[in-house]
Amino acid sequence: QQQVKQSPQSLIVQKGGISIINCAYENTAFDYFPWYQQFPGKGPALLIAIRPDVSEKKEGRFTISFNKSAKQFSLHIMDSQPGDSATYFCAANSTSGTYKYIFGTGTRLKVLA
Amino acid sequence: NAGVTQTPKFQVLKTGQSMTLQCAQDMNHEYMSWYRQDPGMGLRLIHYSVGAGITDQGEVPNGYNVSRSTTEDFPLRLLSAAPSQTSVYFCASSWGARQPQHFGDGTRLSIL
């Protein structure tokens, strides 16, 4: 019940295309869903986050879509660029309980020039 | 503003040795966490702290100890290193439960 399942494991997209990464969770107590971006040799950095009271959040080329009833959320990267090539992690946390983030297993994105 | 600083960046240990991974943050964050990152498994929470003097176990706490005597520092101790603890370790801090976590650049640990 604590898992966050992330797919796909890897993704190759042409420059200018849309990258889509999906996550699903089971624990209905989760109420904070961030996405992190990680470049090789670096720690993850927060990209965008959403709370379950909204269905979509957009920041620049990055959009999170959230489906509370299906317990799924996804990251869309519009107009994907080679500089977006990185590993992306979704995560979930229950802010009313313990401070225990659960991370997905990661998606390695490669954007071809 | 250094953010989250982890030392050392690389370390090789022999089985059975002990060591402490250091983590310091200069943002006055109350929340701090330790994760390990292994291929195909994402980041798994080892221990976390919601303030000085308060720590709790995460998903994979066995073989690790933590303490939080100050707001700034959150060291992770390996009591008796095992090859299964070969991993990349990340420390993170944040203002609160719904605030962004700021990660250090990791410690790459190999245990022979």
Backbone of each chain as ProteinMPNN parsed JSONL, in Angstrom:
{"seq_chain_A": "QQQVKQSPQSLIVQKGGISIINCAYENTAFDYFPWYQQFPGKGPALLIAIRPDVSEKKEGRFTISFNKSAKQFSLHIMDSQPGDSATYFCAANSTSGTYKYIFGTGTRLKVLA", "coords_chain_A": {"N_chain_A": [[0.822, -1.211, 0.0], [2.14, 1.098, 0.367], [3.532, 1.67, -1.898], [4.72, 3.488, -4.796], [4.123, 3.38, -8.076], [5.93, 3.68, -10.993], [6.089, 4.537, -14.434], [7.14, 4.936, -17.892], [10.14, 2.895, -17.565], [12.249, 3.813, -19.048], [12.621, 6.342, -21.579], [12.515, 7.619, -24.813], [12.551, 10.491, -26.7], [11.841, 12.652, -29.413], [13.316, 15.83, -30.121], [11.303, 18.584, -29.338], [9.044, 17.098, -29.036], [6.474, 15.504, -26.952], [6.936, 14.467, -23.677], [5.853, 11.914, -21.563], [5.264, 10.783, -18.36], [4.212, 8.407, -16.05], [2.601, 7.824, -12.887], [1.384, 5.774, -10.228], [-0.468, 5.285, -7.25], [-1.327, 3.774, -4.066], [-1.986, 4.333, -1.453], [-4.39, 6.129, 0.098], [-4.017, 8.143, 1.865], [-1.967, 9.725, 1.046], [-1.074, 13.039, 0.23], [0.442, 14.874, -1.082], [2.292, 15.433, -3.922], [5.154, 15.418, -5.422], [7.397, 16.015, -8.203], [10.64, 15.105, -9.156], [13.741, 16.027, -10.664], [16.691, 14.631, -11.883], [20.074, 14.971, -12.604], [23.009, 13.322, -13.926], [25.312, 12.442, -11.401], [24.413, 14.303, -9.624], [22.232, 15.495, -6.96], [18.671, 14.882, -6.638], [16.335, 17.373, -7.806], [13.648, 19.504, -7.034], [10.996, 19.676, -9.33], [8.269, 20.212, -9.946], [5.18, 20.286, -8.137], [2.131, 18.858, -6.796], [-1.055, 19.098, -5.167], [-3.832, 17.154, -3.953], [-6.194, 18.588, -4.296], [-6.396, 19.863, -6.67], [-6.624, 19.315, -10.223], [-4.803, 19.695, -12.169], [-1.597, 21.122, -12.77], [0.489, 23.63, -13.963], [3.711, 24.579, -14.971], [5.551, 26.49, -16.81], [6.963, 24.572, -19.334], [6.28, 22.246, -18.126], [3.852, 20.052, -16.861], [1.672, 18.779, -14.402], [-0.693, 16.247, -14.253], [-3.477, 15.186, -12.416], [-5.314, 12.523, -11.147], [-7.539, 11.856, -8.925], [-9.484, 9.905, -8.297], [-8.647, 7.677, -9.724], [-6.239, 7.336, -8.591], [-3.828, 8.224, -9.725], [-1.115, 10.004, -11.222], [0.546, 12.206, -13.474], [3.393, 13.337, -15.345], [3.882, 15.749, -17.759], [5.986, 16.79, -20.286], [6.242, 19.361, -22.31], [7.222, 20.272, -25.668], [9.816, 19.042, -25.623], [13.281, 19.192, -24.803], [16.798, 18.683, -25.553], [18.238, 19.314, -23.25], [16.522, 18.511, -21.281], [17.028, 15.916, -20.84], [17.371, 13.524, -18.484], [16.943, 11.882, -15.286], [13.783, 11.195, -13.99], [11.784, 11.402, -11.122], [8.824, 10.461, -9.509], [7.004, 11.185, -6.51], [5.453, 10.656, -3.29], [3.678, 11.793, -0.417], [2.357, 11.726, 2.862], [1.097, 14.307, 4.503], [-0.172, 14.616, 6.866], [0.564, 12.739, 8.583], [3.361, 10.814, 9.379], [6.6, 11.946, 8.3], [7.246, 10.69, 5.683], [8.451, 10.185, 2.728], [7.631, 8.504, -0.266], [9.183, 7.236, -3.033], [8.948, 6.878, -6.608], [10.368, 4.497, -8.96], [11.818, 5.741, -10.904], [12.37, 7.348, -14.11], [14.241, 7.249, -16.959], [14.906, 9.715, -19.104], [15.569, 10.468, -22.446], [16.201, 12.942, -24.732], [16.278, 13.389, -28.07], [18.327, 15.237, -30.247]], "CA_chain_A": [[0.0, 0.0, 0.0], [3.019, 2.239, 0.427], [4.291, 1.824, -3.13], [4.38, 4.381, -5.89], [4.588, 2.679, -9.272], [6.272, 4.657, -12.035], [6.374, 3.986, -15.767], [8.01, 3.811, -18.199], [11.464, 2.891, -16.948], [13.054, 4.697, -19.887], [11.811, 7.02, -22.586], [13.273, 8.374, -25.808], [11.635, 11.419, -27.363], [12.48, 13.589, -30.33], [13.262, 17.245, -29.74], [10.032, 19.204, -29.671], [7.952, 16.182, -28.728], [5.914, 15.514, -25.6], [7.345, 13.351, -22.833], [4.821, 11.626, -20.57], [5.667, 9.806, -17.352], [3.043, 8.108, -15.24], [2.761, 7.223, -11.563], [0.168, 5.331, -9.575], [-0.27, 5.032, -5.83], [-2.431, 3.042, -3.443], [-2.317, 4.873, -0.136], [-5.258, 7.299, -0.05], [-3.576, 9.181, 2.804], [-1.005, 10.614, 0.383], [-1.707, 14.299, -0.149], [1.433, 15.786, -1.68], [2.871, 14.64, -5.001], [6.17, 16.17, -6.155], [8.251, 15.395, -9.221], [12.03, 15.536, -9.057], [14.598, 15.834, -11.835], [18.055, 14.353, -11.436], [21.123, 14.845, -13.607], [24.063, 12.413, -13.451], [26.258, 12.968, -10.432], [23.787, 15.338, -8.8], [21.056, 15.099, -6.221], [17.4, 15.283, -7.26], [15.868, 18.744, -7.572], [12.203, 19.609, -7.246], [10.576, 20.231, -10.622], [6.902, 20.697, -9.808], [4.442, 19.466, -7.173], [0.694, 19.072, -6.821], [-1.851, 18.591, -4.057], [-4.981, 16.472, -4.552], [-7.371, 19.426, -4.464], [-6.414, 20.366, -8.046], [-6.451, 18.231, -11.187], [-3.7, 19.989, -13.079], [-0.745, 22.263, -12.428], [1.413, 23.863, -15.062], [4.787, 25.522, -14.752], [6.324, 26.517, -18.042], [6.716, 23.418, -20.211], [6.001, 21.073, -17.291], [2.488, 19.978, -16.352], [1.246, 17.577, -13.682], [-2.118, 15.919, -14.277], [-3.758, 14.378, -11.233], [-6.619, 11.865, -11.158], [-7.671, 11.365, -7.558], [-10.298, 8.687, -8.242], [-7.837, 6.58, -10.249], [-4.986, 7.345, -7.819], [-2.744, 8.316, -10.698], [-0.685, 11.33, -11.613], [1.514, 12.103, -14.552], [4.188, 14.512, -15.717], [3.979, 16.004, -19.195], [6.988, 17.783, -20.671], [5.925, 19.827, -23.656], [8.376, 20.809, -26.414], [10.98, 18.466, -24.953], [14.577, 19.662, -25.274], [17.916, 17.816, -25.126], [18.589, 19.668, -21.871], [15.599, 17.829, -20.368], [17.504, 14.539, -20.662], [17.651, 13.35, -17.057], [16.075, 10.884, -14.661], [12.66, 11.839, -13.314], [11.174, 10.608, -10.061], [7.641, 10.944, -8.821], [7.026, 10.867, -5.084], [4.201, 10.92, -2.58], [3.858, 11.957, 1.017], [1.167, 12.026, 3.652], [1.559, 15.39, 5.37], [-0.866, 14.612, 8.148], [1.145, 11.701, 9.431], [4.815, 10.882, 9.47], [7.275, 12.603, 7.173], [7.851, 9.582, 4.958], [8.27, 10.241, 1.283], [7.809, 7.292, -1.058], [9.569, 7.615, -4.389], [8.882, 5.913, -7.688], [11.654, 3.91, -9.305], [12.538, 6.616, -11.818], [12.285, 7.232, -15.564], [15.379, 7.88, -17.617], [14.45, 10.37, -20.329], [16.561, 10.97, -23.397], [15.606, 13.743, -25.793], [17.199, 13.405, -29.205], [18.425, 16.551, -30.925]], "C_chain_A": [[0.86, 1.267, 0.0], [3.722, 2.519, -0.886], [3.785, 2.951, -4.009], [4.979, 3.74, -7.138], [4.757, 3.666, -10.414], [6.573, 3.941, -13.343], [6.41, 5.107, -16.792], [9.346, 3.913, -17.46], [12.405, 3.806, -17.731], [12.201, 5.205, -21.037], [12.733, 7.783, -23.524], [12.286, 9.197, -26.62], [12.443, 12.309, -28.306], [12.346, 15.011, -29.789], [11.957, 17.854, -30.232], [8.821, 18.349, -29.36], [7.465, 16.307, -27.296], [6.396, 14.267, -24.86], [6.279, 13.159, -21.76], [5.3, 10.51, -19.653], [4.511, 9.639, -16.376], [3.408, 7.5, -13.889], [1.409, 6.856, -10.988], [0.475, 5.009, -8.122], [-1.481, 4.32, -5.268], [-2.897, 3.687, -2.142], [-3.129, 6.163, -0.269], [-4.914, 8.412, 0.93], [-2.546, 10.119, 2.175], [-1.706, 11.893, -0.058], [-0.716, 15.328, -0.692], [2.239, 14.955, -2.67], [3.869, 15.491, -5.784], [6.838, 15.326, -7.242], [9.642, 15.984, -9.087], [12.771, 15.179, -10.341], [16.02, 15.625, -11.325], [18.986, 14.199, -12.629], [22.234, 13.97, -13.045], [25.032, 13.106, -12.497], [25.698, 14.032, -9.502], [22.634, 14.762, -7.992], [19.798, 15.517, -6.96], [17.051, 16.725, -6.901], [14.384, 18.81, -7.891], [11.89, 20.306, -8.562], [9.224, 20.913, -10.475], [6.184, 19.764, -8.846], [2.964, 19.81, -7.227], [0.059, 18.505, -5.562], [-3.162, 18.065, -4.627], [-6.232, 17.325, -4.721], [-7.43, 20.088, -5.838], [-6.141, 19.203, -8.993], [-5.282, 18.469, -12.132], [-2.904, 21.185, -12.564], [0.309, 22.387, -13.506], [2.453, 24.873, -14.647], [5.69, 25.474, -15.974], [5.961, 25.345, -18.94], [6.306, 22.157, -19.449], [4.588, 21.145, -16.715], [2.303, 18.679, -15.584], [-0.262, 17.452, -13.877], [-2.385, 14.944, -13.15], [-5.166, 13.83, -11.32], [-6.812, 11.183, -9.815], [-8.43, 10.038, -7.507], [-9.511, 7.471, -8.731], [-6.54, 6.418, -9.477], [-3.787, 7.306, -8.762], [-2.372, 9.773, -10.912], [0.44, 11.192, -12.629], [2.199, 13.434, -14.793], [4.225, 14.587, -17.24], [5.04, 17.074, -19.408], [6.712, 18.145, -22.119], [7.191, 20.348, -24.327], [9.682, 20.333, -25.787], [12.282, 18.891, -25.637], [15.691, 18.709, -24.823], [18.354, 18.079, -23.691], [17.663, 19.057, -20.839], [16.031, 16.389, -20.107], [18.027, 14.373, -19.231], [16.807, 12.179, -16.571], [15.015, 11.617, -13.848], [12.044, 10.874, -12.305], [9.873, 11.26, -9.623], [7.759, 10.53, -7.357], [5.668, 11.184, -4.487], [4.483, 10.977, -1.101], [2.505, 12.213, 1.668], [1.558, 13.072, 4.679], [0.853, 15.415, 6.722], [-0.29, 13.586, 9.098], [2.638, 11.874, 9.56], [5.401, 11.483, 8.201], [8.003, 11.536, 6.362], [7.508, 9.677, 3.481], [8.487, 8.85, 0.692], [8.08, 7.73, -2.482], [9.257, 6.483, -5.371], [10.29, 5.476, -8.064], [12.418, 4.7, -10.36], [12.306, 6.296, -13.288], [13.461, 7.966, -16.173], [14.914, 8.402, -18.97], [15.641, 10.802, -21.165], [15.832, 11.699, -24.509], [16.633, 13.884, -26.903], [17.159, 14.743, -29.925], [17.987, 16.475, -32.379]], "O_chain_A": [[0.386, 2.357, -0.319], [4.443, 3.511, -0.991], [2.611, 3.321, -3.981], [6.195, 3.578, -7.241], [3.829, 4.399, -10.756], [7.216, 2.892, -13.367], [5.771, 6.139, -16.586], [9.628, 4.918, -16.808], [13.25, 4.486, -17.151], [11.203, 4.593, -21.417], [13.625, 8.507, -23.079], [11.312, 8.671, -27.157], [13.586, 12.666, -28.018], [11.387, 15.341, -29.093], [11.559, 17.669, -31.381], [7.689, 18.829, -29.416], [7.977, 17.115, -26.521], [6.275, 13.15, -25.363], [5.85, 14.121, -21.122], [5.691, 9.435, -20.108], [3.91, 10.619, -15.935], [4.386, 6.764, -13.763], [0.413, 7.537, -11.227], [1.557, 4.515, -7.805], [-2.533, 4.265, -5.904], [-4.07, 3.593, -1.78], [-2.597, 7.182, -0.708], [-5.464, 9.509, 0.837], [-2.28, 11.194, 2.714], [-2.789, 11.85, -0.643], [-1.02, 16.519, -0.748], [2.796, 13.915, -2.32], [3.48, 16.207, -6.707], [6.835, 14.096, -7.194], [9.811, 17.193, -8.926], [12.476, 14.185, -11.005], [16.491, 16.349, -10.448], [18.732, 13.411, -13.54], [22.394, 13.878, -11.828], [25.503, 14.212, -12.76], [26.426, 14.597, -8.685], [22.123, 13.684, -8.296], [19.842, 16.404, -7.813], [17.421, 17.227, -5.839], [13.921, 18.248, -8.883], [12.432, 21.366, -8.872], [9.069, 22.076, -10.848], [6.531, 18.587, -8.742], [2.582, 20.903, -7.645], [0.568, 17.556, -4.966], [-3.568, 18.502, -5.704], [-7.237, 16.838, -5.239], [-8.391, 20.792, -6.148], [-5.501, 18.222, -8.612], [-4.828, 17.55, -12.813], [-3.459, 22.128, -12.001], [0.935, 21.408, -13.913], [2.134, 25.898, -14.046], [6.484, 24.55, -16.149], [4.792, 25.146, -19.27], [6.02, 21.125, -20.055], [4.181, 22.164, -16.157], [2.715, 17.612, -16.04], [-1.009, 18.413, -13.693], [-1.63, 13.995, -12.942], [-6.113, 14.583, -11.544], [-6.318, 10.079, -9.588], [-8.054, 9.142, -6.751], [-9.684, 6.366, -8.215], [-5.813, 5.449, -9.694], [-2.876, 6.49, -8.624], [-3.214, 10.664, -10.798], [1.178, 10.207, -12.644], [1.665, 14.501, -14.49], [4.557, 13.613, -17.917], [4.997, 18.135, -18.786], [6.921, 17.344, -23.031], [8.117, 20.806, -23.657], [10.55, 21.143, -25.461], [12.376, 18.943, -26.863], [15.539, 18.008, -23.823], [18.794, 17.162, -22.997], [17.971, 19.073, -19.647], [15.461, 15.717, -19.247], [19.004, 15.009, -18.835], [16.061, 11.567, -17.336], [15.325, 12.55, -13.107], [11.818, 9.699, -12.594], [9.824, 12.468, -9.392], [8.527, 9.63, -7.016], [4.848, 11.88, -5.086], [5.387, 10.317, -0.59], [1.627, 12.844, 1.08], [2.277, 12.764, 5.63], [1.248, 16.161, 7.618], [-0.622, 13.569, 10.283], [3.119, 12.976, 9.824], [4.75, 11.514, 7.157], [9.233, 11.486, 6.357], [6.419, 9.298, 3.049], [9.396, 8.12, 1.09], [7.313, 8.494, -3.068], [9.295, 5.304, -5.022], [11.277, 6.01, -7.558], [13.558, 4.358, -10.677], [12.078, 5.147, -13.666], [13.655, 9.158, -15.936], [14.572, 7.629, -19.865], [16.588, 11.413, -20.67], [14.947, 11.137, -25.154], [17.718, 14.43, -26.7], [16.091, 15.303, -30.175], [18.009, 17.484, -33.084]]}, "seq_chain_B": "NAGVTQTPKFQVLKTGQSMTLQCAQDMNHEYMSWYRQDPGMGLRLIHYSVGAGITDQGEVPNGYNVSRSTTEDFPLRLLSAAPSQTSVYFCASSWGARQPQHFGDGTRLSIL", "coords_chain_B": {"N_chain_B": [[25.325, 30.863, -0.006], [25.243, 27.617, 0.875], [23.458, 25.469, 0.897], [22.589, 22.095, 1.021], [25.095, 20.14, 2.269], [27.105, 17.394, 1.709], [29.415, 15.103, 3.032], [31.832, 12.41, 3.047], [32.387, 12.732, -0.57], [32.969, 10.431, -1.947], [33.595, 7.082, -0.905], [35.329, 4.201, 0.143], [34.898, 1.213, 1.787], [35.764, -1.515, 3.969], [34.15, -4.652, 4.579], [32.443, -4.786, 7.632], [33.621, -2.559, 8.75], [33.042, 0.62, 10.327], [31.416, 3.777, 9.772], [30.748, 7.314, 9.431], [28.501, 9.207, 7.639], [28.372, 12.522, 6.681], [26.07, 15.249, 6.943], [25.073, 18.492, 6.344], [23.109, 21.423, 6.635], [22.377, 24.79, 5.726], [20.09, 26.265, 5.825], [18.311, 26.492, 7.822], [16.382, 24.52, 8.059], [13.821, 22.463, 9.396], [13.11, 19.831, 8.826], [14.759, 16.861, 7.943], [16.259, 14.283, 5.962], [17.501, 10.992, 5.174], [18.368, 9.161, 2.329], [18.818, 6.214, 0.316], [20.052, 5.393, -2.885], [19.59, 3.094, -5.336], [20.238, 1.256, -8.324], [17.415, 1.045, -10.422], [15.669, 1.091, -8.3], [14.889, 3.483, -7.317], [14.666, 6.112, -4.873], [15.091, 5.321, -1.524], [13.829, 5.736, 1.695], [15.774, 6.073, 4.582], [16.217, 7.064, 7.3], [14.624, 9.73, 9.089], [14.15, 13.144, 10.241], [12.282, 15.429, 12.154], [13.019, 17.611, 13.524], [15.434, 19.025, 15.811], [16.681, 16.579, 17.979], [14.667, 14.782, 17.412], [14.011, 11.865, 15.786], [13.21, 9.329, 13.347], [12.387, 6.115, 11.95], [12.721, 5.141, 8.524], [11.94, 3.527, 5.468], [13.968, 1.614, 5.065], [15.722, 1.044, 7.499], [17.519, -0.675, 8.786], [20.744, -1.416, 10.012], [21.691, 1.112, 10.069], [22.253, 4.15, 11.879], [21.034, 7.221, 13.272], [21.284, 10.597, 14.491], [20.177, 13.738, 15.843], [21.385, 16.392, 16.891], [21.627, 19.086, 16.484], [19.987, 21.699, 14.584], [21.216, 22.042, 12.149], [22.811, 19.79, 11.448], [22.859, 16.346, 10.446], [23.916, 13.48, 10.837], [24.663, 10.25, 9.399], [25.134, 7.025, 10.471], [26.924, 4.11, 9.738], [26.943, 1.055, 11.152], [28.231, -1.491, 11.047], [29.639, -2.153, 8.28], [28.236, -3.619, 5.34], [28.362, -5.46, 2.241], [25.875, -5.155, 0.964], [25.164, -2.617, 1.528], [26.369, -0.987, -0.227], [25.971, 1.794, -2.167], [24.438, 4.863, -3.346], [24.19, 7.61, -1.321], [21.876, 9.976, -0.238], [21.238, 13.065, 1.304], [18.613, 15.127, 2.472], [16.765, 18.184, 2.959], [14.065, 20.195, 4.284], [11.603, 22.863, 4.695], [9.141, 22.038, 5.635], [6.547, 19.496, 5.691], [5.127, 19.719, 3.287], [6.775, 21.114, 1.71], [9.37, 21.856, -0.699], [11.934, 19.412, -0.986], [15.353, 19.805, -0.473], [18.163, 18.534, -1.91], [21.399, 17.136, -1.194], [24.483, 16.503, -3.032], [25.173, 13.894, -2.815], [26.733, 10.888, -1.461], [28.936, 8.545, -2.582], [29.197, 5.277, -1.897], [31.148, 2.449, -1.486], [31.36, -0.899, -0.554], [33.535, -3.369, 0.245]], "CA_chain_B": [[24.387, 29.906, 0.573], [25.716, 26.333, 0.392], [22.377, 24.504, 0.768], [22.842, 20.839, 1.726], [26.456, 19.698, 2.0], [27.374, 16.027, 2.135], [30.798, 14.66, 2.971], [32.63, 12.657, 1.846], [31.697, 12.484, -1.841], [33.25, 9.041, -2.279], [34.22, 6.341, 0.179], [35.406, 2.748, 0.013], [35.043, 0.578, 3.094], [35.79, -2.971, 4.024], [33.064, -5.246, 5.351], [32.635, -4.754, 9.073], [34.059, -1.242, 9.217], [31.983, 1.593, 10.596], [31.741, 5.134, 9.356], [29.673, 8.291, 9.516], [28.283, 10.118, 6.523], [27.989, 13.815, 7.233], [25.122, 16.079, 6.208], [24.855, 19.782, 6.987], [22.352, 22.384, 5.833], [22.471, 26.143, 6.275], [18.828, 26.927, 5.496], [17.489, 26.461, 9.039], [15.256, 23.611, 7.836], [13.528, 21.549, 10.493], [12.98, 18.464, 8.341], [15.897, 16.302, 7.229], [16.073, 12.866, 5.64], [18.534, 10.256, 4.482], [17.891, 8.185, 1.352], [19.786, 5.51, -0.497], [19.599, 5.242, -4.263], [20.137, 1.914, -5.984], [19.714, 1.142, -9.693], [16.11, 0.427, -10.599], [14.859, 1.076, -7.07], [14.552, 4.832, -6.901], [15.219, 6.537, -3.586], [14.402, 4.7, -0.395], [14.055, 6.494, 2.916], [16.454, 5.319, 5.631], [15.784, 7.703, 8.53], [14.301, 11.127, 8.926], [14.042, 13.923, 11.471], [11.405, 16.602, 12.012], [13.565, 18.67, 14.35], [16.535, 18.607, 16.673], [16.3, 15.637, 19.021], [13.546, 13.931, 16.986], [14.302, 11.066, 14.6], [12.338, 8.166, 13.177], [12.828, 5.198, 10.912], [12.061, 5.127, 7.231], [11.618, 2.254, 4.833], [15.085, 0.663, 5.132], [16.589, 1.576, 8.554], [18.419, -1.649, 9.418], [22.169, -1.242, 9.77], [22.001, 2.546, 10.091], [21.823, 4.952, 13.018], [21.086, 8.671, 13.095], [20.999, 11.457, 15.621], [19.992, 15.125, 15.402], [21.645, 17.222, 18.066], [21.452, 20.481, 16.078], [19.142, 21.862, 13.406], [22.024, 22.048, 10.932], [23.524, 18.557, 11.132], [22.1, 15.092, 10.528], [24.837, 12.436, 10.387], [24.188, 8.868, 9.239], [26.193, 6.104, 10.869], [26.881, 2.696, 9.397], [27.489, 0.426, 12.344], [29.126, -2.556, 10.606], [29.321, -2.087, 6.856], [28.015, -4.852, 4.595], [28.319, -5.19, 0.787], [24.527, -4.744, 0.564], [25.026, -1.18, 1.775], [26.953, -0.256, -1.348], [24.882, 2.598, -2.709], [24.623, 6.31, -3.313], [23.392, 8.111, -0.212], [21.488, 11.379, -0.359], [20.619, 13.764, 2.419], [17.701, 16.17, 2.006], [16.152, 18.99, 4.011], [12.962, 21.048, 3.833], [10.936, 23.647, 5.721], [8.024, 21.308, 6.207], [6.125, 18.283, 4.997], [4.66, 20.017, 1.931], [7.73, 22.02, 1.097], [10.351, 21.137, -1.513], [13.126, 18.873, -0.365], [16.608, 20.195, -1.092], [19.074, 17.409, -1.792], [22.822, 17.248, -1.43], [24.944, 15.832, -4.242], [25.333, 12.473, -2.565], [27.978, 10.189, -1.105], [29.002, 7.249, -3.265], [29.824, 4.389, -0.932], [31.388, 1.068, -1.926], [31.792, -1.754, 0.545], [34.168, -4.554, -0.347]], "C_chain_B": [[24.687, 28.513, 0.031], [24.587, 25.338, 0.192], [22.634, 23.287, 1.639], [24.214, 20.324, 1.303], [26.672, 18.314, 2.564], [28.868, 15.733, 2.004], [30.929, 13.268, 3.573], [31.812, 12.446, 0.584], [31.849, 11.027, -2.269], [33.899, 8.363, -1.076], [34.213, 4.862, -0.164], [35.687, 2.18, 1.392], [35.221, -0.922, 2.938], [34.622, -3.454, 4.873], [33.415, -5.238, 6.835], [33.105, -3.417, 9.627], [32.836, -0.366, 9.499], [32.419, 2.944, 10.063], [30.506, 6.023, 9.48], [29.657, 9.143, 8.262], [27.739, 11.43, 7.094], [27.002, 14.536, 6.311], [24.91, 17.355, 6.999], [24.058, 20.677, 6.05], [22.361, 23.736, 6.539], [21.207, 26.948, 5.999], [17.862, 26.959, 6.681], [16.244, 25.595, 8.857], [15.077, 22.681, 9.021], [13.566, 20.086, 10.045], [14.235, 18.046, 7.593], [15.705, 14.807, 7.056], [17.344, 12.298, 5.026], [17.88, 9.221, 3.568], [19.084, 7.413, 0.8], [19.182, 5.3, -1.883], [20.335, 4.085, -4.908], [19.496, 1.779, -7.358], [18.373, 0.426, -9.737], [15.207, 0.466, -9.386], [14.513, 2.476, -6.587], [15.274, 5.215, -5.622], [14.392, 5.905, -2.468], [14.825, 5.403, 0.893], [14.665, 5.606, 3.994], [15.989, 5.801, 7.006], [15.417, 9.149, 8.223], [14.18, 11.8, 10.282], [13.154, 15.132, 11.21], [11.841, 17.738, 12.93], [14.679, 18.121, 15.217], [15.999, 17.711, 17.788], [15.203, 14.665, 18.647], [13.933, 13.191, 15.703], [13.335, 9.892, 14.527], [12.833, 7.352, 11.992], [12.023, 5.381, 9.633], [11.807, 3.722, 6.765], [12.698, 1.193, 5.038], [16.084, 1.076, 6.217], [17.651, 0.626, 9.08], [19.861, -1.436, 9.004], [22.63, 0.207, 9.82], [21.485, 3.187, 11.381], [21.893, 6.425, 12.668], [20.888, 9.348, 14.44], [20.854, 12.873, 15.089], [20.135, 16.016, 16.632], [21.505, 18.704, 17.751], [20.522, 20.543, 14.878], [19.942, 21.646, 12.126], [22.527, 20.673, 10.503], [22.672, 17.307, 11.339], [22.996, 13.967, 10.015], [24.177, 11.056, 10.328], [25.345, 7.929, 9.543], [25.914, 4.695, 10.377], [27.618, 1.955, 10.501], [28.529, -0.643, 12.01], [28.824, -2.781, 9.128], [29.219, -3.483, 6.232], [27.962, -4.524, 3.108], [26.945, -4.72, 0.301], [24.268, -3.25, 0.794], [25.784, -0.341, 0.745], [25.846, 0.476, -2.078], [25.334, 4.049, -2.839], [23.663, 6.846, -2.256], [23.144, 9.609, -0.38], [20.859, 11.865, 0.931], [19.743, 14.866, 1.846], [17.15, 16.935, 3.196], [15.009, 19.81, 3.427], [12.375, 21.809, 5.019], [9.853, 22.834, 6.42], [7.605, 20.181, 5.3], [5.674, 18.543, 3.564], [5.563, 21.011, 1.231], [8.761, 21.234, 0.3], [11.502, 20.608, -0.672], [14.337, 19.334, -1.168], [17.617, 19.08, -0.835], [20.534, 17.843, -1.906], [23.202, 16.479, -2.688], [25.345, 14.377, -4.013], [26.713, 12.046, -2.113], [27.918, 8.816, -1.771], [29.843, 6.303, -2.43], [29.939, 2.986, -1.515], [31.927, 0.278, -0.754], [32.277, -3.081, -0.027], [34.096, -5.75, 0.586]], "O_chain_B": [[24.422, 28.239, -1.139], [24.734, 24.425, -0.621], [22.868, 23.412, 2.841], [24.462, 20.099, 0.119], [26.451, 18.078, 3.752], [29.497, 16.07, 1.002], [30.214, 12.953, 4.524], [30.658, 12.023, 0.66], [30.947, 10.462, -2.886], [34.652, 8.985, -0.327], [33.233, 4.333, -0.688], [36.609, 2.619, 2.079], [34.874, -1.51, 1.913], [34.162, -2.751, 5.773], [34.512, -5.622, 7.24], [33.002, -3.165, 10.827], [31.749, -0.596, 8.97], [33.609, 3.228, 9.92], [29.381, 5.544, 9.615], [30.67, 9.725, 7.875], [26.787, 11.446, 7.875], [27.083, 14.449, 5.086], [24.603, 17.308, 8.19], [24.287, 20.699, 4.841], [22.353, 23.819, 7.767], [21.251, 28.177, 5.947], [16.723, 27.406, 6.545], [15.188, 25.884, 9.419], [16.049, 22.174, 9.581], [14.002, 19.212, 10.794], [14.722, 18.768, 6.722], [15.078, 14.145, 7.883], [18.151, 13.02, 4.441], [16.965, 8.503, 3.972], [20.215, 7.899, 0.816], [17.984, 5.064, -2.035], [21.561, 4.098, -5.014], [18.335, 2.147, -7.538], [18.21, -0.654, -9.169], [14.096, -0.063, -9.424], [13.894, 2.625, -5.533], [16.355, 4.706, -5.326], [13.162, 5.953, -2.475], [16.009, 5.632, 1.141], [14.151, 4.527, 4.288], [15.431, 5.025, 7.783], [15.851, 9.714, 7.219], [14.115, 11.145, 11.322], [13.264, 15.78, 10.17], [11.115, 18.718, 13.095], [14.848, 16.908, 15.344], [15.01, 18.03, 18.447], [14.831, 13.812, 19.452], [14.155, 13.811, 14.664], [12.721, 9.514, 15.525], [13.592, 7.834, 11.152], [10.84, 5.719, 9.648], [11.498, 2.833, 7.558], [12.388, 0.009, 5.171], [17.212, 1.433, 5.88], [18.589, 1.059, 9.749], [20.173, -1.295, 7.822], [23.812, 0.498, 9.636], [20.43, 2.82, 11.9], [22.721, 6.834, 11.854], [20.392, 8.749, 15.394], [21.349, 13.183, 14.005], [19.162, 16.345, 17.311], [21.285, 19.504, 18.66], [20.295, 19.526, 14.222], [19.418, 21.133, 11.138], [22.657, 20.415, 9.306], [21.877, 17.222, 12.275], [22.849, 13.543, 8.869], [23.267, 10.745, 11.096], [26.412, 8.032, 8.939], [24.824, 4.155, 10.567], [28.796, 2.213, 10.748], [29.591, -0.689, 12.63], [27.889, -3.497, 8.768], [29.993, -4.388, 6.544], [27.558, -3.421, 2.74], [26.859, -3.968, -0.669], [23.278, -2.698, 0.314], [25.827, 0.885, 0.85], [24.892, -0.141, -2.553], [26.46, 4.404, -2.489], [22.465, 6.567, -2.297], [24.061, 10.391, -0.626], [20.059, 11.173, 1.56], [20.096, 15.475, 0.837], [17.075, 16.407, 4.305], [14.982, 20.088, 2.229], [12.607, 21.465, 6.178], [9.671, 22.929, 7.633], [8.226, 19.936, 4.265], [5.825, 17.672, 2.707], [5.158, 21.668, 0.272], [9.004, 20.063, 0.593], [11.98, 21.28, 0.242], [14.341, 19.26, -2.396], [17.89, 18.728, 0.313], [20.861, 18.792, -2.619], [22.347, 15.874, -3.334], [25.808, 13.709, -4.938], [27.712, 12.728, -2.341], [26.988, 8.039, -1.558], [31.048, 6.498, -2.273], [28.954, 2.41, -1.979], [32.833, 0.723, -0.049], [31.535, -3.808, -0.687], [34.58, -6.829, 0.246]]}, "name": "protein", "num_of_chains": 2, "seq": "QQQVKQSPQSLIVQKGGISIINCAYENTAFDYFPWYQQFPGKGPALLIAIRPDVSEKKEGRFTISFNKSAKQFSLHIMDSQPGDSATYFCAANSTSGTYKYIFGTGTRLKVLANAGVTQTPKFQVLKTGQSMTLQCAQDMNHEYMSWYRQDPGMGLRLIHYSVGAGITDQGEVPNGYNVSRSTTEDFPLRLLSAAPSQTSVYFCASSWGARQPQHFGDGTRLSIL"}
